[in-house]
Amino acid sequence: ASFGLRTAVRELVTSGPYRRIRHPLYVGEIIHVSGIALLAATPAALYLLVLAVALQAVRAKIEERKFLASVPEYAEFRRNTGFLWPKVF
């Protein structure tokens, strides 16, 4: 499953959107929640958006620690790609 509380280390993918950012799925989920928050236009929706972004960032950091420990080439991949946004240089 692509969603779960526990992340599983699989193989390193460096093609498609992963060429530019390390966590495109999480970016998509953040964009989705942002759209819902904009449509709702309430303080509660804004709070939930901030919470969702924070949780996705924590989830991505946990996943990265697992990859660094088990996939040797991940450190190089990490240096060359953006976390949630493409690197400019």
C-alpha positions, 0 to 999 in steps of 0.5 A, a space after each residue: 500500500 502507498 499509505 501507511 503509518 509504517 514506511 517500508 524501504 523498497 528499491 530506490 526510484 530515480 526516474 519520473 518525478 523522483 528525478 527532481 524531488 524525493 517525495 512527490 507522493 507527499 507533495 501531491 497529498 499536500 496539494 490535495 489537502 491545500 485544495 480542500 482547505 481553500 474550498 472550505 475557507 475556515 480556520 479549522 481547515 487552515 489548522 488541518 492543512 498546517 497539521 497535514 503538512 507537518 505530518 507529511 514532513 515528519 513521515 518523509 524524514 522517517 522514511 529518509 532515515 530508513 533509506 539512508 540506513 539500507 540503501 547506500 546510493 540514497 545519500 547521493 540521490 539526496 544530495 542531488 534532489 529536493 526534499 519536497 520542492 525541486 532544487 534550483 542549482 
